[in-house]
Amino acid sequence: MPTDPRQALLSIFKSALAAVDGRERVRSYLLQHPVSAPVFLVSIGKAACAMAQGAHEMLGANIDDALVVTKQGHAESLPWPVLEAGHPLPDERSLAAGLKLLDFVASIPPDATVLVLLSGGASALVEVLPEGVNLAQLRALNDWLLASGHDIVAMNRLRKCLSRIKGGRLAKMLAPRPVLCLAISDVPDDDPCVIGSGPLVADASLMASSDTTGLSSVLVEVLRHSPPAPAADDACFQYVHFEIIARLGNAKRAAAEMARQLGYRAVVHPEFIEGDALAAGARLAQMLLAAPAGELQVWGGETTLKLPSCPGRGGRNQSLALAAALALRGQENIWFLSVGTDGTDGPTTDAGALVDGDTIARGETEGLSARPALASADAGRFLEASGDLIHTGPTGTNVMDLMLGLRV
């Protein structure tokens, strides 16, 4: 058992990740709910390889063929080729993967079971565009969305408008084949319509006009190319069974349980942490300062970060952690961790940061200043100098962000 509080927090985070591991969650589900052969597998997202590995271990030769698409740098060795594509911005590989998906769907026999494994990142990794829309326009829309400060619900609603597979359209292509979708939720309220932009789920919101405030007139015009989506009562959805096999709540509970095993009390806060990352960091730090010693505070959610025109290095978790470090400055025996459970934070390969009362002083010793770093979305450079960045590599899961605070 670690005695150093910093190492204790890292152990608690590791336990939280294990509770939502894509490989194990797929294995567990298929062990309890066997599927009949032949099976055709589609696995898309940051956790695609881990989830596909779990399916392979349980189904083996019953899987006739598979299509696996994941984020660049997240590929693992599997019995089938693994395609890598762009994230958070879709790229040429995302469109190539979309064409592969169309060909794969067309090859599935009508009597086969289709097993779809879905995790965060799927919205960017695979795309099929409607006629009249090109990659440059798709990237321009995503660029605007990523810098806008919109939450994932609003972003994915607009992404669905420029897709021939999202918003339930993939379900229409697969019908009448039986489809089992196992998903890791990376969205608020675990809404199936939002996970991966809902390729297999009816979405009545597509019938309403989307909020395009702040979007250029050119992109507003592009959105008029939106292909029709199946109605909520379309028969295609009767063939889809959708199960969420891992969610943020699982990770939060596992963190609390590990904290208790290490001898700490634990409080799991039910609120979903969202909104501006800097404001959230300051607020959570104040809550941590008011908490009793020997108690772990567990939060989870997904904040937003409005980017300046030329952002520096970092992501929402790094900005949140640095904002918390400012509020914790000079405090002894206090630590705060904010991490992306997928192992990445924004466009960086760092998961987030683990800060303490001396973080600001350490960064300033290296000639940096925290407030300008936050204003320029350059928290990562400051936190690298202070020695507080967390790097995990791909985790095989993605249930949004986890925040842990500890006083001893």
C-alpha angles and dihedrals in degrees: 000000000000116000096190109088092220091055090044090057091050090050090050090050090050091053091050090054092049090056091060100035109148096219095051095041092053091045092051094049095048091046089059096036111036117197126215124246142282096059127182112198129211116181120178132170144050090301094043096115096046092048093046090050090055091051092048092051091054102036104028113166091007086081104085096186141345142203115205123183124177143159121287107275095020098089120123133186111277136161087257133052114273119218119209122204142173124291139209085005117043115234141183089289090057090058091044089052089051091056090047089053092053091050091046093051091049090054096054113106115238092243096052127105114238115214112196118191111195131187139159117298095042092114092068100030100064126029140161112193127212120245112283096030124099137193094260090058092046091051091047090055092048092045089055093046094050093051096039100079090238117149122242093264093058093042095051092047090061093041090057090058091065098046139091093198106038128078094046095309094119089056088057090054094048098047132143091026114097110254128199113192119192111190138187106213119231096165138084115273089007090266109184089207090065102039105101087347090293104277092173102033133085113246118192091183090074088071090064126070116265125234106257097171109153094013117128118254089243092059093043086057091049090056089062087075090070109139119229116273125212115266118254091254095048112138091233091078092060088073094055124089110190123195129176106215100178132025141166092265091062091055093047093051092047090051091053092048092051090048090055090050088055091053101260129122113239135211119193109202111214097206120105109237108225142138126060112006095217094052090046092051093052092046096049090048090056090050089050092050089054094049122098121256117265094034128114117216115209123197134162140184142094123276128195132236123202106213127219119232093268107028121192128217122314147054139240095284093051091049091046092050094048091049088052091049090057090056091045095048113142094006117132128221096015131120135179129193127192118177143160108240091218091064095249134090116202112310093338131095091228117100095213136279145288110215135180141182092287098048095099093048092050092051093047090052085062091055098259132125123216101212096054088045090056093046091054095042088245099127092128093065092051093046092049088055092048092049095239106117118119119216119186105154118221110341103196092241143063122199097151122258132337125204122193127183128188135183121185 
